[in-house]
Amino acid sequence: MKYADYTVGVISMNSVFSGSGNPYIIRRSIKKAKEMDLDLLIAPEWGLMSRYSEKFRMAPRDAKKLIPSDEQKLINPAYIRLPYSPREARSLISILEKDSKGSDMIIMPGSMMIYTDSKHMYNTMPVISNGNIVYSVIKNYDGGSKSFSPDKYIGRKKAMFKLWPDSRNFNDFKKVSVFTQNGINFGVEVCADAGVLGKSTGKDSLDIQVLISAGSRWTDLTALKKSGYVIFCDGDPYKRTYGHVTVEECIYSPGPVSVGLKESKTFLDHEIVNNNLYVYHLDIKR
């Protein structure tokens, strides 16, 4: 089977220095991508996060309520970043599910920090298509995720919140994110997980390998087919990522957002739709 023109939209946004992504940009990009009948849409790590706000409807707020009232005065609302509660995460994801209805486009809307009832935080990205979650990507290793802990903002020595990879008994979510959707084999890594696919997945098994990140610079392309594509989507506008083809060879990305063909070790030209959306045309063979 061959997709002669498999169209991919990659969202360029700063999800690092602003302290968050922007769910509104994600929603606008989904709408535009549906109008263009794209096949795949990708946003960076923390793309679904938002700074704490009492006014912003999609901003996480529930975590602040868990902090004792006498300690809340220590928090500067201008700088705090909080994880979503399960309730808040479900509400935001349900909005994205509705936005995706009527299209088979695969949406990777960026990741979000969520805390469980036991106050363990984890970094996850829902993969959505036509109103449903078709897969859930879970980040395995910490790469700055602790910055979303409410404990950080009050100087608490005995943490209320824990990042789940730091707990030896909390391995419920640990997995390598490989899945098939619409006949295409995907592998997805989140920032500090870069290189996991190359070590844990069969050689030359992936059609598309995705790295969403907020400052990660490299990944291992061993699992990617020779005719496969690597997609970099980094929320740090000043980073230049690259992929190992072999120990001796690398393909270097022209910027934080890019799509490369492993076989030719080159990156594709793109169409700039607006300030946030870049479109690439892939030729996928299987």
N, C-alpha and C positions, 0 to 999 in steps of 0.2 A: 504494500500500500504506500501511496505517496501523497503528501500534502504539498502541492506545487507552490502555494502561497499561504503559508500559515502565519497569520499576523499577530504580532505581540506588542502590547502596549506596556511600557515601563514608566513608572511614575517617579519623576525627579523631585525630591523634596528634602528639606533640611530637617531631619529628625534627631539631630544631635545637639547642636549649639543652642537651639531654641528650647531644648529640654523636652521636646515632645514632637510627635507628628501632628497630623491634622485630619480628623475623621471627615471634615467637610470637603477637603481636597480629594480624599478617597472617594467620597460619594459623587462628587462632580465628575471625577475621572471615570467611574463606572458608567455614569449616564452617557458620557461622550463615547466611551469604548463600545457601548451597546449601539449607539447611533452609527458607528463606523463598522459594526459587525466584526469586531476583533475576536480572535480565538483565545487569547490569554492576556491577562492584566496582572502586573506585579508591582507591589509597593515595598519600601525598605523596612528593616527592623524598626520597631517602635512607631511605625506609620499610623497605627490606630490609637496611640497614646495622646493625651491632652493634658496640659497643665491644670492644676487644681483651680477650680472656679465655682463660685456659688451661682453664677449666671449661665454659664455654658452648659447646655442641656446634656451633652454627651461626655462631660468631664467626670472623672472618678472623684467621688466625695465620701463614700461610705467608710473608707478606711480611717478617715479622720475621726469618726465617731467612736472608734475603738481606743483612741488615745484619751487618757484621763483628762477631765476638763481643766485641772490646774496646770497641765503640761501643754495644752493647746495654745496658750498664750505665747509659748516659746517659738511657735511656728510663724515664719514670714510667708504669707500667701503668695508673694511674688516669686518665690523660689521653689516652693514645694512641688514634688512630683509624687503621685500616689498610684498604687496599683488599683485595678478594678476589682470590685467584689464580684462574686459569681452572678448576683442579680444584675449588676451594671453591665457586665460582659455579655450576658445573655440578651439584654435589651439592645445593646449596640449591634451585636451580631444579627439579631432578628431584623433590624433596620437594613443591614447589608443584604440579608437574604431576600427581603422584599425588593430591594433595588435590583437584584440580579435576575428576578423572575422574567421569563420570556426569552431567555438567551442561554445557549449551551456554553457560552464563554466561561473559561476557568478563571476564577478571581483569587489571587493571592494578595489580600489587602494590607499586608504588613502585619507586624506582630503586636501583641499587647501583653502587659503584665497583669496577672490575675492572682488573687490570694484565695486559698481554700478556707473552709471552716476552721481548720486547725492552724490557720495563719502561716501556711507555707505559700510562698510566691513562686510562680513559674511563668516563663515567657513562651507564648504560644501564638500560632497563626492559623485561623480557620481557612480552609480552601473551600470556596463556595462556587456553586454552579446552579443556575436555574432554580433558585429558591431554597437550595439545600446545602448543608455542609457535607462535602464528599470526602474530606480528609482533615485531620488536625495535625499540624506540625508542632512539635515540642522541642524547645532548645534544651540541650543536654548540659552545657557548660556555662559558667558565669563569665560574662564579658562586659561588666558594668551594670548588670541588672540590679545589683544591690542598691543602686542609687534611687530606686523607687520605694525603698523601705521607709515607712513613716518614722521609724526609730532614728534614722539619720538626721532628721530635722529637729529633734529635741535633745540630742546628745545622750540618748539612753544607753547605758552600759550593758544592761541585761536585755537583750532584744526580745520584743514581742513577736516580730516577724522573722521568718527564716526563708532563705532561698533554698528551694527543695534539693538541688544537687548537693548542698552542704550537709544534708541529713542522710546518714548511711542507710537508714531504714525507710527512706522515702523514695523508692524507685518506681513508683506506679507509672510514671510518664516517660521513662527512659526508653527511647527507641530510635532507630534510623528511619528517616522519612523518605520512603520510596513507595510510589503508588502508580497505578495506571488509570488514566482518565481519557475518554474519547479516543482510545486506541494508542495513546502515547505514554511511554514510560518516563516518569518524572522522578528526579531526586532533588530534595531541598535541604539546604543547610542554613542555619541561622548564626551568623557572625562567628563567635568563638568555636562553633562546631565545625568550621571549615576544615576539610580534610577527612572527616568521618566517613563520607561516602566512598572515597578512594580506598579506605582500609576495610570497610565492612560490606561493600556491595560487589557483586560479580563484575569482572572486567568487561568493558565494552557492552554494558547492559542498558544504559540510559540514552533516551533520545534527547532529553533536555535536562540539564543540571542547573539548578538555581541557587544562588547565594544571595540571601538578603542580609544586610548588615548595617552596622552603625560605626564603621571604622575598620572592618576587617580587610586585609590586603591580599589574601591569596586563597587558593583552594587546590585540591588534588583532582585531576581530571581522569584518573585511571578508570573509573566506572563509566565514563562517557564514551559512547560509540564514536568511531572515527568520523562518521558523518553527522555526529551530534553537535548540539549547540550549548554553550555555557552562557548563562544570563547573570550579570552582576547588577545588583540594585542596592547601592549604599546610600545611607542617609547623611553621610559626611561629604559635603560638596568639595572638599579639598583632598580626598583620597584618590589614588590611582591603583586599582586592583589588578591582579594577574592570576593566571592559572598554570599549574605544572602539567605539561603534556608528557614529558618524561623527566627523569632526574636532571638531564642536561638542558632541556628545552622548556621555555615558558611562552605563553602568549600574553602580551601586555595590553591592558585595557586603556583606551584613550581618556577615560574619566570614570567617575563613580557609577555611572549608568551606561551599560553597554551590553552588546550581544556578540559573541564570538563563535566562529566555526572551527572546531578542533582540527579537522582534516587539513585546512589551508593555513591554520594558525593566524587568521586574520579576523578583524572585527567589521561588522556590517555598518553601512551607512544607514541613517535614520531620517525619518520625517518628524519635524517638530510641529506638533499639533497646537500646543499652547505652552505656557511657562512650565507646566508640570508633566505633560504627557509627550513621550517620544514613542514612535511607532517603527517597528522593524518587520521585514518580510523574510521568512525562513522557508527553506526548501527541505522538508523532512522526508527522509527515505527510510523504509524499514524492510 
